[in-house]
Amino acid sequence: VALRSPHKQTAGCRGQNWRLATQIMHKRSWVWNQFFVLEEYTGEEPLYVGKLHSDMDKGDGKVKYVLSGEGSTSIFTIDENTGDIHATKRLDREEQAYYTLQAQAVDRITNIPVEPRSEFLVKVQDINDNEPKFMDGHYMAGVPEMSALGTMVVQVAATDADDPTYGNSARVVYSIISGQPYFSVEPKTGIIRTALPNMDREVKDQYVLVIQAKDMVGQMGGLSGTTSVTITLTDVNDNPPHFSRKNYQYTVLESLPVASVVARVKAVDADIGPNAEMEYRIMEDGPGLFNITTDEDTQEGVIILQKPLDFETKNSFNVRIEATNRNIDSAFVHLGSFSDTTSVKVTVEDVNESPVFSTQLSRMVVSEDARVGTSIGRVSAHDPDSSNSAIRYSIDRNTDLERFFIVDALSGVISTAKPLDREVNSVHNLTILAMESQDPTKIGKGFVAITVLDINDNAPVFAIEYETLLCENAAPGQVIQTISAVDKDEPPSGHRFYFALPASVASNTNFTLRDNKDNTASIVTKHGGFRRQEQMLYRLPVLIVDSGSPALSSTNTLSVNVCDCDSDGVAQSCGAMPYTLPAGLSTGALVAILGCIITLLVMVLLIVSMRRKKKEPLILEDARDVRENIVRYDDEGGGEEDTEAFDMVALRNLNVIRDPKVRRDVTPDTHTFFPYPMSSSSQPVYKTLPDNVVFREFIWDRLKDADVEPSAPPYDSLQTYAFEGSGSVAESLSSLESLSTDSEQNYDYLSTWGPRFKKLADLYGNNDGKSNGNSVLS
């Protein structure tokens, strides 16, 4: 098979059965196994690639040509009769640069190969159809300001998808379209460099460049692509700080607390970041009143007060401050000093200050036996202002709750107000208040520590409550107890106690006392053979004397229990001998006795509980709400002669004068909270009071009644009343009200109605001169 391509002037052949088809063209031989086809063919007809021919093809149509391999059916076609190969689609070298195909000649009838299969390549020949592209997109770069000429900034790179081995389609050169004269780019490498020296960030800190990449070595007709490069000038410390003003003035109150901010100053630096960080220091400050620190957020100098201000002493200060860059670049030292100074004047304003004690803490002493009114010491305070106002003194009673001391308001002399007891409180810490007479709101505080000096006013006593055990088999001269003493007093030289037996028991035959001369004493037996049956408890008085002046003594009783001890002297049992029950009393008898006792107790409890039960009263308890209950009862009165069944006085109108002998009808001589017109007996007339006052006055009267009740309990108790007001504006229709009112109605006719109305006639009739001067209700 011979292969022939119109796109190449060479072709070749090999194999025994291959016949060389020669063609003289530019004196080149054919290369049989390689075809070339142009990419991006835009013709309407299929593109002719080449031709296959076999020596076995005699032109009689018995040989058929077959093509297989990559794209043999979709891209490439072959005329099975002539062997012509065509490309039916546009090819793109950037997608696939070559295709591998197999060619074979077969018998048309039997499909038996007439020659072996041969493989060949179809290469896509490149054209310049791709422009250079910057794969990294937009570039961001930085370069220090004030850099030298030619300083490298960044390198850009563009790629071309065309074949770099064929022609100049992929050979790219770079140029700068925008960004001159500040920067330049190397054509072959794409390195961007500074084109001007000493560019200043403070003038312009950012530049945007447009870089072009063009193929075909930049020749006309080449394709190009562009990218933008943003170059930022980074800051260097090339600018010194400076204050916007050479003099600052600030005013502060003399009451400004220590560690407060007095003022803020700031030196301006055109640089940024660490290159603009400042260090401030005070160059001139006579008394050292101020300090200055740097606010790291704002880079301001913060002037802080270190000592209290006093307008009366000095009312203005001049402070000189220097600001220096914290990070100085040695490459720019030649530009000058990286510091600046300014002057700050601080003026102090006067304020009305609180009184000041001459000594903030005063220490005083007083004897424990000092009499009431004894002067202990004196405190002194003064007004620091020019007005020099008079001072008044007092004690903060929160520090002297029991009021042991008083202070003279004018002189400041502290005296005792109560007897003192060192053993209760040995040190009193008082807060003394000093107040200006002209402005009582200005109060100063001073502190006094009063130490109470000890005197010998407490007698010694036993150190603990001793429990002394005496064995029955104790030997004569045996120490059964060692005692010691304590004393609430604290003599300067320490305690020294003396122990002895009182004269009344010094000659007893059982025990003696030995003073050990070390504030202890030993109780020693005089004989042996103690018996519990004879005496199980001994009480031994001990006299203890201290070494104070004057010496004090006390007699303390030591209880000695006689015990049964083992051979080692360990007590087994003490006190009374055990009592043994008679042997004749059986267990059954004991159970019977116990059962009888329990039965009697149960009966007693039942009787008591039954007696405590009471019949439910017809009238509800005070604790219940009587306003919402109706009580029904069918209880008849006792007739005309029954004067005890019901208290008629309780039904009187509220405006009636109460009987002073009855608790509920007595109004104590106490002023009410609400003014009201008074009757001749100085009692409130409820019907004449405003509606919103009558109820309060009623409750107030009930309260006064309870207060003067002699049998009332000495604690708060709940009183419940169901008062519903003074009634209708037409007043009560009850004739009971006429008992003590100035009614003009005459009830004398009741005496003519017979004995059945005698009681009413006595109550409501005209009894002037008939009662011998006594009230009916008396």
C-alpha positions in Angstrom: 0.0 0.0 0.0 1.3 3.4 -0.8 0.2 6.6 1.0 0.3 9.9 -0.6 -0.5 13.3 1.0 -1.0 16.5 -0.9 0.1 18.5 2.2 3.6 17.2 2.3 6.3 16.8 -0.3 7.6 13.6 1.2 6.3 10.1 1.6 8.0 6.7 2.2 7.5 2.9 1.9 8.7 -0.3 3.5 8.0 -4.1 3.5 8.5 -6.7 0.9 5.1 -6.4 -0.6 5.1 -2.6 -0.8 5.7 -1.0 -4.1 7.4 2.4 -4.1 5.5 5.0 -5.9 8.0 7.7 -6.6 7.4 11.3 -7.3 10.0 13.9 -8.0 9.0 17.1 -6.1 11.6 19.5 -4.6 14.0 16.5 -4.6 12.4 15.0 -1.4 11.5 11.4 -0.8 8.0 10.4 0.6 7.4 9.5 4.2 4.6 7.0 4.0 3.5 6.7 7.6 2.6 10.4 8.4 -0.1 12.8 7.2 -0.6 16.5 8.0 -3.9 18.4 8.1 -4.5 22.0 8.9 -6.5 22.9 12.0 -9.6 25.1 11.9 -10.3 24.3 8.2 -13.4 26.4 7.2 -14.1 25.0 3.7 -17.5 23.7 2.7 -16.1 20.4 1.3 -14.4 17.7 3.3 -10.7 18.3 3.6 -8.6 16.0 1.6 -6.0 14.3 3.8 -4.3 11.7 1.5 -4.6 8.5 -0.5 -4.1 4.8 0.1 -3.0 2.4 -2.7 -2.1 -1.3 -2.7 0.0 -3.2 -5.3 -2.6 -5.9 -5.2 -5.2 -3.4 -6.5 -5.3 -4.1 -10.3 -8.1 -1.6 -10.8 -10.7 -4.3 -11.3 -12.6 -3.4 -8.1 -11.6 -6.6 -6.2 -9.7 -4.7 -3.5 -11.4 -2.7 -0.8 -9.7 -0.2 1.5 -10.6 -0.1 5.2 -9.6 2.6 7.8 -9.7 2.1 11.6 -8.4 3.9 14.7 -9.0 7.3 16.4 -11.7 9.2 14.7 -12.0 6.7 11.8 -15.7 6.9 11.7 -16.5 10.3 13.3 -13.8 12.5 11.8 -12.0 10.7 9.0 -13.6 8.8 6.1 -12.0 6.7 3.3 -13.3 5.9 -0.2 -13.1 2.1 -0.2 -12.7 2.0 -3.9 -10.0 4.7 -4.4 -8.4 4.9 -1.0 -8.9 8.7 -0.7 -9.0 9.9 3.0 -11.0 13.1 3.9 -11.6 15.0 7.2 -15.2 15.8 7.7 -14.9 18.0 10.8 -12.9 21.1 11.9 -9.9 20.0 13.9 -8.4 21.9 16.8 -4.8 21.2 17.6 -5.2 22.5 21.1 -7.8 19.8 21.8 -5.9 16.9 20.1 -2.6 17.3 18.2 -2.6 14.0 16.3 -4.6 10.9 15.6 -3.4 7.3 15.2 -5.0 5.3 12.4 -4.7 1.8 10.8 -4.9 1.2 7.0 -5.6 -2.2 5.4 -6.5 -3.6 1.9 -9.0 -6.5 1.9 -10.6 -8.7 -0.7 -14.0 -7.2 -1.5 -15.8 -10.5 -1.6 -14.1 -12.5 1.2 -12.9 -9.6 3.3 -9.6 -11.4 3.6 -6.7 -9.0 4.0 -4.5 -9.0 0.8 -1.7 -7.2 2.7 -0.8 -6.7 6.4 -2.3 -3.8 8.4 -0.2 -0.7 8.6 -0.4 2.1 11.2 0.1 5.8 10.4 -0.4 9.2 12.1 -2.4 12.2 11.1 -0.9 15.3 12.7 -2.9 18.5 13.1 -0.9 21.3 11.8 -1.0 24.5 14.1 -2.1 27.9 13.0 -2.0 31.1 15.2 -5.5 30.9 16.6 -4.9 31.4 20.4 -4.0 34.7 22.1 -1.7 34.8 25.2 -3.5 34.5 28.5 -2.5 35.5 32.0 -3.5 32.5 34.1 -3.1 34.3 37.4 -5.6 37.0 36.5 -5.2 40.4 38.3 -1.9 40.9 40.0 -1.4 42.5 43.4 2.1 43.6 44.4 3.9 45.9 46.8 7.2 47.7 46.9 8.7 49.9 49.6 8.5 53.6 49.0 11.7 55.4 48.4 13.1 52.3 46.5 16.0 52.7 44.1 15.6 52.8 40.3 15.1 49.3 38.8 13.9 47.6 42.0 12.0 44.5 41.0 8.3 44.6 41.9 6.7 41.4 40.5 6.9 39.1 37.5 3.9 38.4 35.3 3.6 35.4 33.0 1.3 34.7 30.0 0.8 31.4 28.2 -0.2 30.7 24.6 -2.0 27.5 23.7 -0.5 27.3 20.2 2.3 24.9 19.3 5.6 26.3 20.6 7.6 24.1 18.2 6.0 25.4 15.1 6.6 28.9 14.0 6.2 32.0 16.3 2.6 31.4 17.3 3.5 30.8 20.9 6.5 33.1 21.3 5.3 36.0 23.6 6.8 39.4 24.4 5.6 41.8 27.2 5.0 45.5 27.1 3.5 48.1 29.4 0.4 49.9 28.1 -0.4 52.0 31.2 1.8 52.8 34.2 4.6 54.8 32.8 6.8 56.5 33.7 6.7 55.0 37.2 7.3 51.3 36.2 8.7 49.3 33.3 8.5 45.6 32.2 11.1 43.4 30.7 9.8 42.2 27.2 11.0 38.6 27.5 10.7 37.8 31.2 7.7 39.9 32.3 9.5 41.3 35.3 8.1 44.7 36.4 10.6 47.1 37.9 10.5 50.7 39.2 11.3 53.3 36.6 11.6 56.2 39.0 13.7 56.5 42.2 12.4 57.6 45.6 8.6 57.3 45.0 6.9 58.7 48.1 3.9 56.8 49.6 2.7 59.9 51.3 2.3 61.5 47.8 0.7 58.5 46.1 0.5 55.1 47.6 -1.0 53.0 44.8 -0.6 52.5 41.0 -2.5 50.4 38.5 -0.5 49.1 35.5 -1.8 47.4 32.3 0.6 44.8 30.9 0.2 43.3 27.4 1.5 39.9 26.2 1.6 39.5 22.4 2.6 36.4 20.4 4.4 36.2 17.0 7.3 37.9 18.8 5.2 41.1 18.9 5.0 41.3 15.1 2.1 42.8 13.3 -0.7 40.3 13.1 0.1 38.6 16.3 -2.6 38.0 19.0 -2.4 39.7 22.4 -3.8 39.6 25.9 -3.6 42.0 28.8 -3.7 42.0 32.6 -3.8 44.7 35.3 -1.2 44.9 38.1 -2.0 46.9 41.3 1.2 48.1 42.9 1.1 49.5 46.4 3.9 51.5 47.9 4.5 50.1 51.4 5.4 52.5 54.2 8.9 53.1 55.6 9.7 55.4 58.5 10.8 58.4 56.5 8.8 61.0 58.2 9.5 62.4 61.7 6.6 63.1 64.2 5.6 66.7 64.9 3.1 68.4 67.2 0.4 70.5 65.5 0.8 73.1 68.2 3.8 74.2 70.3 1.7 75.1 73.3 -1.3 73.4 74.9 -3.4 74.7 77.8 -5.6 72.5 80.1 -7.7 73.2 83.2 -8.4 70.6 85.9 -10.1 70.7 89.3 -7.9 70.4 92.4 -10.1 67.5 93.5 -9.0 65.4 90.6 -8.2 61.9 92.0 -4.7 60.5 91.6 -4.2 58.3 88.5 -6.8 60.3 86.6 -6.2 61.6 83.1 -5.2 65.2 83.0 -4.9 65.8 79.2 -4.1 64.1 75.9 -1.6 65.3 73.3 -0.7 63.8 70.0 2.2 64.1 67.6 1.2 63.6 64.0 3.3 61.3 61.8 2.6 60.9 58.1 3.8 57.3 58.3 1.4 54.4 59.2 1.5 51.3 61.3 4.6 50.6 63.3 6.4 53.5 61.6 3.9 55.8 63.3 4.2 54.4 66.8 5.2 57.0 69.4 7.0 57.2 72.7 6.3 60.2 74.9 8.3 61.5 77.8 8.1 64.4 80.2 11.2 66.5 79.9 10.5 69.1 82.6 8.2 68.6 85.6 9.5 70.1 88.8 7.5 68.3 91.6 6.9 65.1 89.6 3.2 65.5 89.7 2.6 64.1 86.2 3.4 61.0 84.2 2.8 60.3 80.5 2.0 57.1 78.7 1.2 56.1 75.1 -2.3 55.1 74.1 -1.6 52.1 71.8 -4.8 52.5 70.0 -4.6 56.2 69.2 -0.9 56.9 69.7 -1.8 59.8 71.9 0.3 60.9 74.9 -1.9 60.5 78.0 -0.9 62.8 80.9 -1.7 61.2 84.2 -1.8 62.7 87.7 0.6 61.1 90.1 0.1 63.3 93.2 -2.8 65.2 94.7 -3.3 68.8 93.5 -3.6 71.7 95.9 -4.9 75.0 94.6 -3.8 76.8 97.8 -0.2 75.5 97.3 0.2 75.9 93.5 -2.4 76.6 90.9 -0.5 76.1 87.6 2.2 73.8 86.1 4.2 73.9 82.9 5.2 70.5 81.5 7.5 70.0 78.5 6.8 66.8 76.5 8.9 65.1 73.8 7.5 62.6 71.2 9.9 60.2 69.5 9.3 57.5 66.9 9.5 54.1 68.5 10.9 52.3 65.4 13.5 54.4 63.6 14.9 53.2 60.3 18.7 53.7 60.1 18.5 54.2 56.3 16.6 57.4 56.8 18.4 58.9 59.8 20.1 61.3 57.5 16.7 63.0 56.9 16.8 64.5 60.4 15.7 64.0 64.0 12.7 61.7 64.4 11.3 63.6 67.5 9.4 66.8 68.4 8.6 68.7 71.6 5.7 70.8 72.9 4.8 72.6 76.1 1.7 71.9 78.2 0.3 74.3 80.8 -2.0 72.8 83.4 -4.1 75.3 85.4 -5.7 74.1 88.7 -9.2 75.3 89.6 -10.1 75.7 93.3 -12.9 73.6 94.7 -14.6 73.5 98.1 -12.7 70.7 99.8 -13.7 68.6 102.7 -12.0 69.2 106.1 -8.6 67.5 106.5 -7.4 65.9 109.8 -4.0 66.9 110.9 -3.4 63.2 111.7 -5.3 60.7 109.6 -5.0 58.0 112.2 -4.8 58.9 115.9 -3.9 56.3 118.6 -5.2 56.9 122.2 -5.2 54.8 125.4 -7.6 54.8 128.3 -7.7 52.8 131.5 -10.3 50.1 131.9 -11.5 51.7 135.1 -11.8 55.2 133.7 -14.9 57.1 134.9 -17.6 58.2 132.6 -16.6 61.6 131.1 -12.9 61.0 131.3 -11.1 62.8 128.4 -9.0 60.5 126.3 -7.5 62.7 123.6 -8.2 65.3 121.0 -8.5 65.2 117.2 -8.0 68.2 115.0 -9.1 69.1 111.5 -9.0 72.2 109.4 -10.6 73.6 106.3 -8.0 73.5 103.5 -9.8 76.2 101.5 -9.0 79.9 101.8 -12.3 80.5 103.6 -11.0 78.4 106.6 -14.5 77.5 107.8 -15.1 76.4 111.4 -15.2 72.7 112.0 -17.7 70.6 113.9 -16.9 67.0 115.0 -19.0 63.9 115.5 -18.6 60.2 115.8 -19.8 57.8 113.0 -22.1 55.7 115.2 -21.7 52.8 112.9 -18.2 52.4 114.4 -19.5 52.9 118.0 -22.8 51.2 118.1 -23.0 51.0 121.9 -22.0 54.7 122.3 -19.0 54.2 124.6 -17.5 57.5 123.5 -18.5 61.1 122.8 -16.6 63.9 121.0 -17.0 67.5 121.7 -18.4 69.1 118.6 -16.3 72.2 118.8 -13.0 71.2 120.5 -12.7 67.6 119.1 -12.0 66.2 122.6 -13.0 62.5 122.9 -14.4 61.3 126.3 -15.9 58.1 127.7 -19.6 57.9 127.8 -20.0 54.4 129.4 -17.9 52.2 131.6 -15.3 50.2 129.6 -14.5 46.6 129.8 -11.2 45.5 128.3 -12.2 41.8 128.4 -15.2 42.6 126.2 -13.4 44.9 123.7 -9.8 45.8 124.1 -9.6 48.1 121.1 -12.2 50.6 119.8 -11.8 51.8 116.2 -13.7 55.0 115.7 -14.4 57.1 112.6 -14.5 60.8 113.4 -16.4 63.1 111.1 -15.4 66.7 110.6 -18.0 68.9 109.0 -17.7 72.5 107.7 -20.0 74.9 109.5 -20.7 76.8 106.3 -21.2 73.8 104.1 -22.4 70.7 106.0 -22.1 68.6 102.9 -18.3 68.7 103.1 -17.3 66.0 105.5 -13.8 64.8 106.3 -13.0 61.5 108.0 -10.4 60.7 110.5 -9.7 57.5 112.4 -9.0 56.9 116.0 -7.8 53.7 117.6 -8.5 53.6 121.4 -6.7 50.9 123.3 -8.3 50.0 126.7 -5.6 49.4 129.3 -6.1 46.4 131.6 -6.7 46.5 135.3 -6.9 43.6 137.7 -10.7 43.3 137.9 -11.2 39.6 137.2 -10.5 36.8 139.7 -8.8 33.6 138.5 -11.0 30.5 138.0 -10.5 26.9 137.1 -9.1 26.5 133.6 -11.6 23.8 132.8 -14.5 22.0 134.4 -12.6 19.2 136.1 -14.0 15.7 136.5 -12.0 14.1 139.2 -12.2 10.3 139.8 -11.0 8.7 143.0 -10.4 5.0 143.1 -11.6 3.2 146.2 -8.3 1.5 146.4 -6.3 4.8 146.2 -3.2 4.9 148.4 -2.5 7.7 150.9 -0.5 10.6 149.3 -1.7 9.8 145.8 -2.2 12.7 143.4 -5.7 12.4 142.0 -6.0 15.7 140.1 -3.7 18.4 138.8 -5.5 21.7 138.4 -4.7 25.1 136.7 -6.3 28.4 136.5 -7.1 31.2 134.0 -7.7 34.9 134.4 -9.3 37.2 131.8 -6.9 39.9 132.8 -3.6 40.3 131.1 -0.9 41.6 133.4 2.3 42.9 131.7 4.5 40.4 133.5 2.2 37.5 133.0 0.0 35.5 135.4 1.1 34.0 138.7 -1.5 32.0 140.6 -1.4 30.8 144.2 -3.5 27.8 145.2 -4.7 26.8 148.8 -7.5 25.2 150.6 -9.8 27.6 152.5 -9.3 27.7 156.3 -12.7 26.0 156.8 -11.5 22.8 155.0 -7.8 23.0 155.5 -7.9 20.5 158.4 -10.1 17.9 156.5 -9.0 14.3 156.9 -9.5 13.3 153.2 -7.5 15.6 150.9 -4.8 18.1 150.9 -3.5 20.6 148.2 0.0 21.1 147.0 1.0 24.3 145.1 3.4 23.3 142.4 4.6 26.9 142.0 4.1 26.8 138.2 0.5 28.0 138.1 -0.7 24.5 138.8 -1.6 22.6 142.0 -2.1 18.9 142.9 -4.9 17.4 144.9 -3.4 14.6 147.2 -5.3 12.0 149.3 -4.5 11.9 153.0 -5.6 8.3 153.5 -6.8 5.3 151.6 -9.8 3.0 151.8 -12.5 5.3 150.3 -15.9 3.6 150.0 -18.7 4.5 147.8 -21.2 3.0 150.2 -20.0 5.5 152.8 -19.7 8.6 150.5 -19.7 8.6 146.7 -19.0 12.3 146.1 -16.7 14.8 147.8 -16.8 18.6 147.1 -13.5 20.2 147.8 -13.3 24.1 147.8 -10.1 25.5 146.3 -8.9 29.1 146.8 -7.1 30.7 143.8 -5.3 34.0 144.2 -3.7 36.0 141.4 -0.7 38.3 141.5 -2.4 41.5 140.5 -2.6 44.7 142.4 -4.8 44.5 144.3 -4.8 40.7 144.3 -8.1 39.0 143.6 -9.2 35.6 144.6 -12.0 33.1 144.0 -13.1 29.9 145.6 -13.8 27.1 143.1 -15.3 23.7 144.0 -13.7 20.5 142.8 -16.0 17.5 142.6 -14.4 14.2 143.5 -16.3 11.0 142.5 -15.5 7.8 144.2 -15.2 4.9 141.7 -14.6 1.2 141.5 -11.3 0.7 139.7 -9.5 -2.3 138.4 -5.9 -3.2 139.4 -4.5 -0.7 136.9 -6.4 2.1 138.5 -8.9 2.5 135.6 -12.4 3.5 136.8 -15.0 0.8 136.1 -18.1 2.4 137.7 -18.7 5.6 139.7 -21.4 7.1 141.7 -24.2 5.2 143.5 -24.3 1.5 143.9 -26.7 -0.3 141.5 -30.1 -1.2 142.9 -31.3 -4.8 142.4 -35.0 -5.6 142.1 -36.6 -8.2 144.4 -36.3 -11.6 143.0 -39.9 -12.5 143.7 -41.4 -10.1 141.1 -42.0 -12.0 137.9 -42.0 -10.8 134.3 -45.7 -11.3 133.9 -46.4 -9.1 136.8 -44.3 -6.3 135.3 -46.2 -6.6 132.0 -49.6 -6.4 133.8 -48.5 -3.3 135.8 -47.3 -1.6 132.6 -50.6 -2.4 130.8 -52.6 -0.8 133.6 -50.6 2.3 133.4 -51.0 2.6 129.6 -54.8 2.1 129.9 -55.1 4.8 132.5 -53.1 7.2 130.3 -55.4 6.6 127.3 -58.5 7.2 129.4 -57.1 10.5 130.7 -56.3 11.7 127.2 -59.9 10.8 126.0 -61.5 12.7 128.8 -59.3 15.8 128.2 -60.0 15.8 124.4 -63.8 15.5 125.0 -63.8 18.4 127.4 -61.9 20.6 124.9 -64.6 20.1 122.3 -67.1 23.0 122.2 -70.4 23.5 120.6 -70.3 25.4 117.4 -71.4 29.0 118.2 -74.3 30.5 116.3 -72.4 33.7 115.6 -69.4 33.2 113.4 -65.8 33.6 114.8 -64.1 36.9 114.2 -61.8 35.3 111.7 -64.8 34.5 109.4 -66.4 36.9 107.0 -69.7 37.8 108.7 -70.7 40.0 105.8 -71.3 37.0 103.5 -73.2 34.7 106.0 -76.7 34.7 107.4 -77.1 33.2 110.8 -80.6 31.8 111.7 -81.7 31.1 115.2 -85.0 30.8 117.1 -83.9 32.0 120.4 -86.5 34.0 122.3 -85.7 36.7 124.8 -86.3 36.5 128.5 -89.2 38.8 128.5 -89.6 42.2 130.0 -87.6 41.4 133.1 -84.6 40.0 131.2 -82.0 42.8 131.2 -79.0 40.5 130.9 -79.8 38.6 127.7 -78.5 41.3 125.4 -76.5 44.5 125.8 -78.7 47.2 124.4 -75.8 49.6 124.3 -74.2 47.6 121.4 -77.1 48.6 119.2 -76.7 52.3 119.6 -75.9 54.5 116.6 -72.3 55.4 116.1 -73.1 59.1 116.7 -74.2 58.3 120.3 -71.9 59.1 123.1 -70.2 55.9 124.4 -70.3 54.9 128.0 -66.8 55.5 129.4 -67.2 52.4 131.5 -67.6 50.0 128.6 -64.4 49.3 126.6 -66.0 49.5 123.2 -67.7 52.7 124.1 -64.6 54.6 125.3 -62.6 56.8 123.0 -59.2 57.4 124.4 -58.0 60.9 124.6 -55.8 60.7 121.5 -55.8 62.9 118.4 -57.0 61.3 115.2 -55.3 61.5 111.9 -58.3 63.2 110.3 -59.8 66.5 111.4 -63.5 66.5 111.9 -66.1 68.6 113.7 -66.5 67.7 117.4 -69.7 67.4 119.4 -70.0 68.6 123.0 -68.3 65.5 124.2 -65.5 65.7 121.7 -66.5 62.5 119.9 -66.6 62.1 116.0 -69.9 62.5 114.4 -69.6 60.0 111.6 -72.6 61.2 109.6 -71.0 64.6 109.2 -67.7 63.2 107.8 -66.8 62.8 104.1 -67.6 59.4 102.7 -63.9 58.6 102.1 -63.1 59.4 105.8 -65.8 57.8 107.8 -64.5 54.3 107.5 -60.9 55.3 108.4 -62.2 57.1 111.4 -64.2 54.1 112.5 -61.2 51.8 112.3 -59.1 54.4 114.1 -61.6 54.5 117.0 -61.5 50.7 117.2 -57.7 50.8 117.3 -57.7 53.3 120.2 -60.2 51.1 122.0 -57.9 48.1 121.7 -54.8 50.2 122.8 -56.4 51.3 126.1 -57.9 47.9 126.9 -56.0 46.7 130.1 -56.7 43.1 129.5 -55.5 43.2 125.9 -52.5 40.9 125.1 -49.0 42.7 125.0 -48.6 41.9 121.3 -50.2 42.7 118.0 -53.6 40.9 117.5 -56.0 40.8 114.6 -59.2 42.8 115.1 -62.1 42.2 112.7 -65.0 44.7 112.3 -68.0 44.7 110.0 -68.9 48.4 110.0 -70.9 49.3 106.9 -71.1 53.1 107.3 -73.3 55.5 109.0 -76.4 54.4 107.1 -78.9 56.4 105.1 -78.7 60.1 104.7 -82.1 60.2 106.4 -80.4 58.7 109.5 -81.5 55.7 111.4 -85.2 54.9 111.9 -84.5 52.9 115.1 -85.9 54.3 118.3 -82.9 53.0 120.1 -80.9 55.9 118.8 -83.0 58.3 120.8 -81.4 57.1 124.0 -78.7 59.7 123.9 -79.7 62.0 121.1 -81.5 65.3 121.4 -84.8 63.9 119.9 -87.8 66.0 120.5 -90.2 63.0 120.5 -92.0 62.4 123.9 -92.3 58.9 125.1 -94.1 59.6 128.4 -97.2 57.9 127.0 -95.5 54.6 127.3 -96.1 54.7 131.1 -99.8 54.6 130.5 -99.7 51.4 128.5 -99.5 49.1 131.4 -96.9 47.0 133.2 -95.9 45.3 129.9 -94.3 48.6 128.7 -92.9 49.6 132.0 -89.3 48.8 130.9 -89.6 50.8 127.7 -91.1 53.7 129.6 -88.2 53.6 132.0 -85.7 53.5 129.1 -87.2 56.2 126.8 -89.6 58.1 128.9 -88.8 61.5 130.5 -86.9 60.5 133.6 -85.7 63.9 134.7 -85.6 63.8 138.5 -86.7 60.2 138.6 -83.3 58.5 138.6 -81.7 60.3 141.5 -79.1 61.7 139.2 -78.0 58.3 137.8 -78.0 57.3 134.2 -80.3 54.4 133.2 -77.2 52.6 131.8 -74.9 53.2 134.7 
